[in-house]
Amino acid sequence: MRKSSLAILAFAFCLLPLAGCSSKQAGSEATINVWHWMTDREPAFQELAKRYEAKTGIKVDFQLYAPSDAYSQKVRAAAQGVNLPDIFGILGEKRDFSSFVKAGHILDLTPYMDESDGVWKNRFFAKALSVNEFTAGNNYGVNPGIYAVPIDIMTIQMLYNKDLFKELGLNPNVPPRTFQEFLDIGKKISAKNRGGSAATGGAGASYAAGASALGRGGKQTYMLGLVSGWGEIWMIDCFANNYAFNIMGEEKVLATIKGKVPYTDPDWIKVLTLFKDMQESGALASGLVTMVNKNAEQLFANGKAVFAFNGSWCVNVYRGMNPNLNYGAMLPPPASDKYPMTIWGGAGSSFMVNARSKNKEAAVIFLRWLTDRDQQAYLAQTTNNLPANKESLSKIPSILSQFADDMEHTTHPSTWGISESPQVIEALDKGIQSIIIGERAPEQVAQEVQRIKQRELAKRR
């Protein structure tokens, strides 16, 4: 399941944020229309709309369009017909975001963010805002500015099952601190499985067997290693990027995207070799390369897997599947001490204001209220999504705090100012899948990815 990044809104009719204004707005009967795709947040949005109308006299109409593909089609059609709602979001890449800005559909919120000494802007995590910002000299040709406001944030990192840690003889409060410690736990998983059911089949417990056990409701006699939606290759790309930043640093990763460093560089071979090492140690669940995230979440939530790689949205998912799950969040254990471990994160969902809307000033005011501390805390408590407002963190569950604590370690491709070609990304991620199943060596994958990179660079010349 991929959580998509979106856009913003802003302004103030009071000198300070709306939260400080208690009186209703006189003479305003306009309805603020909001389109969204967030099924899990719909009840909370409706409740907040009631509260806002009671406070200000202004009606807010949240309209849900799901699934996300249907929502995106509706937004694109509305943009073509120039009849977008007052507030909406964009599901897609930064280039999609930029095309809406350049077409005049999205209001630049920078002036609203900056007024009153940046009081609105400063309530957000800086890295959440950066996902919605275009900086000077960006490759998209968009005027510098902030064009969307984050409603929540997300990080993608690792989870571990504390009860299974105890079964392995490990301290449930001390996750692996290095990549080698992670591999060593993989060996413990393999050793336990060899001493248990013969159905485990060697280095890693079988995904198919685990799924079968879930269906039978039988007692688990083995453990799965890391589970994740690596059949959805973007999650492999995320994991690989984490370790690329850790091993070679951001500058060299971006230099690779620019074509200045080849994928056959020794540091890239190190990154690819990590996947071979994980598979050989038993740290990865068998069948991982065809696993969709929905199934991975079910396996971890039901206590079948020691590790998972997932986003902070999983807190709500796991709570629905198994409220008693005993687990913790952790950064992927670093493979190098040369550069810090960096994970994907930033704005989870964002809203933007229709620049052509006759209600755009009222829309900005509403979004300022929606992102104030109390409303953000309410959303976090009812939906288990991380609040974008830093002031709301004291009111969220402890497991969400573990995700929020790592915001300082985040990056995201939408903030890099440059994008790798889809063909190269696909070759890299599918190549990693082939390493995991033993079809190709890291060096072979690196050579194939570099061949495709050179082909794509030649097309641009």
N, C-alpha and C positions, 0 to 999 in steps of 0.2 A: 504494500500500500504506500503509495507515495503521497506525502503531504505536499501540496503545491504552494508556492509563494505568490502573494497578490499585491494590493495597493492601498491609498490613503485618503485623509480628509482633515480640514482645519478651519479656524477663525474664532473670534470671540466677540460677542456683543457686550460683554462686561469687561471691565478693565483687567480682571483676573479670570482664571478658568471658571467655567460655568458652574462647577461644583460649589463655588462661593456665592452664587446668585440664587436666591430662594424664591423670588417672585415669579409669577407666570408672565409670559410675554403678551402684552396687550395688543389686540388687533391683528394677530397673526393666525390665519386659519389654514394655511397651506399644509398639505401632507407631504412628509419626506418619504420618498419611495426608495427602498433598499432591496437590491437583488443579491442573493447569496446561494451557496451550494452546500452549506455546512449542516447536514442533517442532525448531527449530534448536538449542535448549538441552538437549533430552532426553538425549543421550549424556553431556553434562557433568553434568547433575543426577544421573544414575545413578551416575557415578563418585564424585561428592561424597557420595552416600548411602552408598556402600561405605566411604568414608573415615570418615564420621561413626560408622557402626556399629562399625568397627574401633577407633575412639577411645573410644567411650562405651558400646558394647554395645546401643545403641538403634537399632532398625531404622526407616528412613525409606522410605516407599513413595511414590515419585513416579508419578502416574498421568496420562498424556497423553490429552487429548481434543481432537481437531482435526477440521475447521478451527475457527476462532474462533467462528463462529455456533453450531456444535454444542456447543462448550464453554459458551457463554453460556446456551444452553437448558438444559443439564444443571445449571448452578449455580442458575438460577431455579427449576427444578423441585425441586431439593434444598432450597432455602430455603423453598418452600411446604410441603414435607414435613418441615421442621425436621430434616434429616439431612445437613447440610453436613459436609465433611471437617474435619480439624483446621486445615489451612492451605489457603487458596484465594485467588483473585484475582477482581476484577470488571472486565469489559470494558464500558465505557459512560461516560456523562457523570457529572459530579459529583452531579447529582440522583439518579442510580441508586445511586451510592455512598452517598449520604445516606439513601436509603430502607432499605438494608440495616442501616445503623447504628441508625436509629430503630426498626427491627423487632427489635433485640437480637441480630443475627447476628454483629456484629463487636466484638472486644475493643478497648477504649481502651488504647493502648500508652504513653500519656504517663507514667504512673508508672515504667515500666520504662526509658523513654528518659531520664528525669530522674535516676534513682538513680546513686549514685557520681559526683556532680557532673556528670551528663550525659555520661558517657564514651561511651555508645552513640550518643546523639543527635549528638554532636559529630564523629563520624567521617563523617557524610554531608554532601553538598552541601546547603546550607540550602534552595535552590530545588527540590531534589528532594523533600525532606521536605514542603515547603509544598503540593505537589500532593495529599498525603495528609492534610493538616491542615485542620480546621475551626476558624476563629478565632471569638472572641467576637462575638456579634451577627450571625453569618452568616445569609444569607437562607434557609437550609435547615432551620433549627430544630434543629440538631444541637449537643449540648453541646461546648464547645471541647475540642480534643484532637487527638492524632496517632493515626490509626486504621489505618495501613498502613506497611509498611517497603519502601523502594525496593530492588530487586534490581539494577537498572541504571538508567542515565539516557540521555537522548537530547536532541539539539538538531537543529533543522531549518534548514539554511542553504544556501549555494551552493557548488558544486564547479566547478572549471575544469580543462580538459585542458592540461597543460603542453606537450605535443608540438605541439598545434594552435596554442598561443600562439606557439611558435617559427615555425611556418609563416606566421603572420600578422605576423611581424617584431616580436613583443612579448617582453619579458623574462618568462620562465616562472616567475620567483620573485616577480613583482610583479603581483598581481591588481589590477583596477580599484579605486581608492580613493574615487571619487565616482560618482554616478549618471551624470553626463555622460561620464566616462571609459568607463563601461559602454556607453552609447549609441554612443560613438565606435568601440568595438570591433565593435558591431553593424554599423556602416557599413563597417568593414574586411571583415567576413564577406561582406556584400553585394557589395562591390567584387571580392573574390576569386572569388565565385561567378559574377559576370557575366563575368569573364575566363576562367572554366572551362567547365563543362558548360552547354549551353543548356537543360538540363532543370531548372535551378534555378528558373526562372519568376519572377525579379524579386527583391523585397526579402529574402525568406528562403528558405532551402533547404527543400524539401518533405519533410514527415514521411513521406508515402506513398512518395516516391522513396527516402528513406533506408531505410525498411523494406524496399523492393524490393531495394536494394543489399545489405542484409544477407542477404536470401534468396538472391540470386545469388552472393554471395561475391565480387562484383566490386570493383575498385579504386575508392576514393572519389575523385570529381572535384569535389566541393563540400563545404561544411561546413554543418552545422545550427547554429543559434543555441542558445538556452536550451531544454532539454527538461525536462519534468516531468509529473506526472500531473494536469494541469489539467482533464482530463475528469472527474476525481474532485474536485468543486468545493471540498472542504474545503481542498485544497492552495492553491487560489486565495485562499481566505479567509485562510489563514496568511500568504501573501505580501503581501496587501493590508494586513493588520494590522501587519506589520513596518513598512511605510511610513507607515501612519496614526500609529503611535507616534513615528516619526522626524519627521514633518512637524508634528504638532499636540500630541504628548505624551500620556501615559497619562490624565491628568485629563480632557482634552477628549474622548478616545475613550470613556471610561466615562460621561461626561456625555451623549454621543450615545446610548449604550445606554439610559440613564435617561430619554431623551426631552427633555433640556434643550438639546441642540444638534441642529439638523436636518442631515440628510445632504446638503442643498443648500448647506451652509456652504462658503465658498471653499476651506477646507483639504481638505474631502472631494473637491471638484472637482480639486484638485491631485493627490490620491492617484489618482483615476480617470484623470486625464490621463497619468500615468506609463505606463499600459498602452498608451495610444495612441502615446506616444512610442517605447516599446520596439518595437512592431510596425512603425512607420514606419522605424525605424533599421535593421531587420534583425536585432535582438538576439534575437528570438523565432523559434523554428522554426515553420514553417507546419504547420497541423494540431494545434497545441498544445492547443486547446480540446476536442479529442476524444481526446487521448492519455491512456492509462491508465499508471500509474506503472511497471508491469512492462515495458511497451514502452519507456518513457523510460529506464529503467535499462539495458536491453539496448543502446539506441542510444549512450548515454554510455559504457558499459563497452567497447563495440567501437570507440571512437574516432571516432564519427560526429558528435558534438556538442561544441561549445566549452564550453558551460556546462550545468549541471544544477541543479535545486532539489530537494533531497531531505534525508532525515533521516540521522542518524549510523548507522542500521542498514544503510545502503547500503554501508558498508565491507565487510561480510561478503558482500553480494550481488555487488559488483564483483569481489571476490577470487575468487568462484566462477566468474564469467563470463570474467574476463580478469586473471589474477594479475599481468601485466606493465603494467597500466594506470598511466600516469604522470600523477597528478592531485594537486590540492591543495584544501583547504577554505577558504572565505572567508565573511565576513559579507556580506550583501547590501549593495552600495555605497550609502551614504547620499545622499538627495536634498536634505537640509537639514542645516545645522549647528546648528539651534536645539535639537534634542533628539537624544539618542544613538540609534543603530540598536538595535532590540530584536527578538529572534527568539523563536520558540516553543521551549520546552524544559522540562526538569524530569525527573521520574521517568518512565522508559520502561515498565518492568514492575514491579509491586509485589505483595507478598503481604500478606494479612491473616489474623488468627487468629480462629477460630470461638469466640465468647464463651461458647457452651454446651458446648464440648468438654471432656470429662473430662481430656484431655491438654493443655489450653491452656498450662499452665506449661512443660511439656516442649517444646511447639511454639515458645514464645517463646525458650527457650534455644537451640533449633536455629536459629532465624532469626538470633539474635545471632551464632552461629558462622558461618552462611552468609554474613553480611555483614561478617565480619572480613577483614582485609587479604589474607591468603593465598588464601582461597576466592574473594574478589572478583577478585584478579589471575588466578587460574586460569580463571574464567568469561570474563574479558576476553580472555585469550590464546587460548582455544579457540573462542569464539563471535564475537569481534570486536564485542562490545557494550561500551559505556562503563560502567565500574564506578561504582556509587553511592558507594563508599567513597573518599574523597579520598586516603587513604594508599596506594592501589593504582595511582595514575596513573603512577608511575615505571616500572612494569612493562608498559605497554601500547605498541602500535605507534605510530609517530610520527603517522600520519594520524589515528588516534583522538585523540591529544593535541591536534590542531588543532581538533577538535570540542569537546573538554573545556575548552580554553582560553577558549571563548566562553560558558561557563555563566553568567558574571556578567552577560551581556547578555540573559538569557532572561526570558520571561514565559510565561504560559499561561492560557487562558480559565478553567480550573478554579480559578485563584487570585484571580480578580478580585472574587469575591463577588456578581457579577451576570451574567446571561446575556442575550444578544440573542435575540429570538424566531427560531425556525427559518425562518419565512416571510420575515423581513427578511434573514437571512443568505443564503437561497436567491436572493432578488431581487438582492442585491448581487453575489453571485458569478456568477450567470447574466448579469447586466448587464455585468460585466467581460468575460465571454466575448463578448458582443455587440460590445463596444468593440474587442476584439482582431480580430474578423473584419470590422469596419467597418460593422456594421449600425446602430449607434447612437452618438451623441456622449456624452462624459462628462456633460454637463449633462442630457441626456435620461435617462440612467440614474439620476443623483442624484434627479431629480424623481420617477421611478417608485419608487425605494427609499423616499423620504420619504413618498410616498402610502401605501405598504404599512405603513410604520412608524406613521403616524397611525391607520390602520385597526386595527392591533394594540393600540396604546395605548388606543383607544376601547373595545376589548373588556374591558380591565381596570378600566375606571371603573364 
